[in-house]
Amino acid sequence: MPKFLLGNARHQLDDKGRMRIPARYREVLGGSCCILPGRAGCLFIVPEDKLLETLESVREQNAFANSELNDVSTDIMANARYLEEDAQGRVRLPAELAEVAGIKKDVVFVGKMTYLEVWPAEVWDARYSVLDPANLARMLDRLKKLGV
């Protein structure tokens, strides 16, 4: 079984706001997963154990402390939802998260090693599609500047 989430895959929401997480990603994600707002307009799908690892320091924190970490944890936890598969392997995308990300119908799942990003297909295509020569050139230039 693969150890990491890599590549990308396109899917569509059905009329009830459900989607299928591609099988190759479900295998790596394992059991219980959460979906939450991500960066730059995408959503994150994170395995429960990885989310716990990421937020371990928050768990130990004084709940009454006035800190930026406490605010960030509130933002994350208040907007995270567990994903539950139905008998056909579909998960419901919470309407408020779909709205935040601007997802209407077509989505692109992007493997990011230990979690998935879920992008509205239009946004993904405009920013990251290597099929667009300008995007490919921009990505290669960024890699050069970063010394990769």
C-alpha positions in Angstrom: 0.0 0.0 0.0 1.3 3.5 -0.8 2.5 5.5 2.2 1.8 9.0 0.8 -1.0 10.9 -0.9 0.4 12.1 -4.3 -1.0 13.3 -7.6 -4.4 14.8 -8.3 -7.9 13.5 -9.3 -11.0 15.2 -10.6 -14.5 14.4 -9.3 -17.9 16.0 -9.2 -20.4 16.7 -6.4 -23.7 15.0 -7.0 -27.0 16.9 -6.6 -27.0 16.3 -2.8 -23.5 17.7 -2.3 -21.8 14.3 -2.0 -18.5 13.3 -3.5 -16.3 10.2 -3.7 -12.8 10.4 -2.4 -10.7 8.5 -5.0 -9.9 4.9 -3.9 -6.2 5.4 -4.1 -6.5 8.2 -1.5 -9.0 6.4 0.8 -6.5 3.6 1.2 -3.8 5.9 2.5 -6.1 8.1 4.6 -7.3 5.0 6.4 -10.3 5.3 8.8 -11.7 8.4 10.3 -11.0 11.8 8.5 -11.9 15.4 9.0 -12.5 18.1 6.5 -11.7 21.7 7.3 -10.9 25.1 5.7 -7.4 25.1 4.2 -5.2 27.7 2.7 -5.7 29.9 -0.3 -9.3 28.8 -0.8 -9.0 25.1 -0.7 -10.3 22.6 1.9 -8.1 20.0 3.7 -9.1 16.4 4.3 -6.9 15.1 7.2 -6.8 11.7 8.8 -7.9 12.0 12.4 -4.6 10.8 13.8 -2.6 13.4 11.7 -4.9 16.2 12.9 -4.4 15.1 16.5 -0.6 15.2 15.9 -0.8 18.6 14.4 -2.9 20.0 17.2 -1.2 18.2 20.1 0.2 21.4 21.5 -3.3 23.0 21.6 -4.6 20.1 23.7 -2.0 20.9 26.4 -2.7 24.6 26.4 -4.6 26.5 29.1 -8.1 27.0 27.7 -8.3 30.4 29.4 -5.1 31.7 28.0 -5.3 34.6 25.6 -3.1 33.5 22.8 -2.9 33.4 19.0 -2.5 29.6 19.2 -5.8 29.4 21.1 -7.5 31.6 18.5 -6.1 29.4 15.6 -7.3 26.2 17.3 -10.8 27.7 17.8 -10.9 28.6 14.1 -9.9 25.1 13.1 -12.0 23.1 15.5 -15.1 25.2 15.0 -15.1 24.6 11.3 -13.8 21.0 11.1 -16.3 18.2 10.4 -15.9 14.4 10.4 -16.5 12.8 7.0 -18.8 9.8 7.1 -19.0 7.5 4.1 -22.4 6.2 3.0 -23.0 2.7 1.6 -21.8 3.7 -1.8 -18.6 5.3 -0.6 -19.7 8.9 -0.9 -19.1 11.6 1.7 -21.2 14.7 2.1 -19.3 18.0 1.7 -20.7 20.3 4.3 -22.5 23.2 2.5 -20.8 25.9 4.6 -17.4 24.5 3.7 -18.3 24.2 0.0 -19.4 27.8 0.1 -16.2 29.0 1.8 -14.1 27.3 -0.9 -16.4 28.3 -3.7 -17.0 24.7 -4.7 -20.1 24.3 -6.8 -19.8 21.1 -8.8 -16.3 20.0 -10.0 -13.5 19.4 -7.5 -9.8 18.5 -7.8 -8.3 16.3 -5.0 -4.6 17.0 -4.5 -2.4 14.7 -2.6 -0.1 16.5 -0.1 1.8 13.6 1.4 -0.3 13.1 4.6 -3.5 15.0 3.8 -5.6 16.0 0.8 -6.4 19.4 -0.6 -9.8 19.8 -2.2 -10.0 22.7 -4.8 -12.8 24.0 -6.9 -11.7 22.8 -10.4 -11.9 26.3 -11.9 -9.5 27.7 -9.3 -7.1 24.7 -9.6 -7.0 25.0 -13.4 -6.3 28.7 -13.3 -3.5 28.5 -10.7 -1.9 25.1 -11.0 -2.8 23.2 -14.2 0.5 22.3 -16.0 -1.6 22.0 -19.2 -1.5 25.8 -19.3 2.0 26.7 -20.6 2.0 29.9 -18.6 1.3 28.0 -15.4 4.1 25.5 -16.1 6.6 28.3 -16.9 5.6 30.1 -13.7 6.0 26.9 -11.6 9.4 26.2 -13.1 10.6 29.8 -12.4 9.4 29.5 -8.8 11.3 26.3 -8.4 14.5 27.9 -9.7 14.1 30.9 -7.3 13.7 28.5 -4.4 16.8 26.6 -5.4 15.0 23.3 -5.9 
